[in-house]
Amino acid sequence: MDFGKRPFLILDGALATELERHGADLRDDLWSAKLLAENPDAIRKIHEAYLEAGADIITTSSYQATIRGFTANGFSRRKATELLKLSTRLALEAKANYLHKQEEETEKWIAVSLGAYGAALADGSEYRGNYPASLQELKDFHRERLEILAPEGGDMLLFETIPCLDEIKAISEIVTDFPGFEVAVSLSCEKAPKLRSGEPIEEALTLLNECNAVSVISFNCTHPANISGLLDFSRRLTEKILMVYPNSGEVWDAQQKCWLENPDDKALVDYAREWLRAGAKIMGGCCRTRPEDISALNQFR
């Protein structure tokens, strides 16, 4: 990816947060992917909102979109495949709509979202990493979706919220079969030096360093206050591009099933300078972040 004169690139923010803000009910195993069937225009509009806010990279709505997830919810395999492909098409259309309105030439990229195996289980196990799956099953899971999505286009394959070494191994062993993309692997961690599974981040970085296809190592879906420590730990151990996209800072209350206010009352942009010093080259947002957060990052740049 060409940074040009930009000190960093900006990834978009949360999709589900904006869908819910506009009235979508996402209390479903398919989460935001259900809108691929119910209201794809809403997804396209949110992609365009992030581009208007200054995002350089928009992420497709395929995080929780899988064949097994759609078929478990009553869709045929053929329809499930169509919906997966639609996730890329909506991002491509949003990008085209945005660029058509620009007077000056500008570059925008599309990241094909590939959620963790745990995301397809819809049981929160991407935050634990205790998968009931073999290495081969993990490889088969990711390969099936890549075989559908890779031919549809995009610029980056973004494996998101990956919590354990076995899933990193699985991705590393198959991703070379899908050339033509930047490849980013975003790890699920709370704080250094451990993945959510309890395994060492250092071993994860070793695996990713050995995979020539992977160009970006990332951290997502954690409190923004944790990010600087993860970057400080990682930049000593890898020369690959570092990307971060934490949550807004609000805290999920699993008992009440609601978000609580950010305890430190800081926005993403308030952390941006320290993340740059710590080596981040791409920054964006995950859960509960919005176009306003991305606009603030763009103004900081």
Secondary structure, DSSP 8 states (H G I E B T S, - for coil): ---TT-SSEEB---SHHHHHHTT----STTGGGGHHHH-HHHHHHHHHHHHHHT-SEEE-S-TT--HHHHHHTT--HHHHHHHHHHHHHHHHHHHHHHHHT-SS----EEEEEEE-HHHHHTSSGGGT---S--HHHHHHHHHHHHHHHGGG--SEEEEEEE-SHHHHHHHHHHGGGS-SSEEEEEE-BSSTTBBTTS-BHHHHHHHHHH-TT--EEEEESS-GGGHHHHHHHHHTT--SEEEEE---S-EEETTTTEEE--TT---HHHHHHHHHHTTEEEE---TT--HHHHHHHHHH-
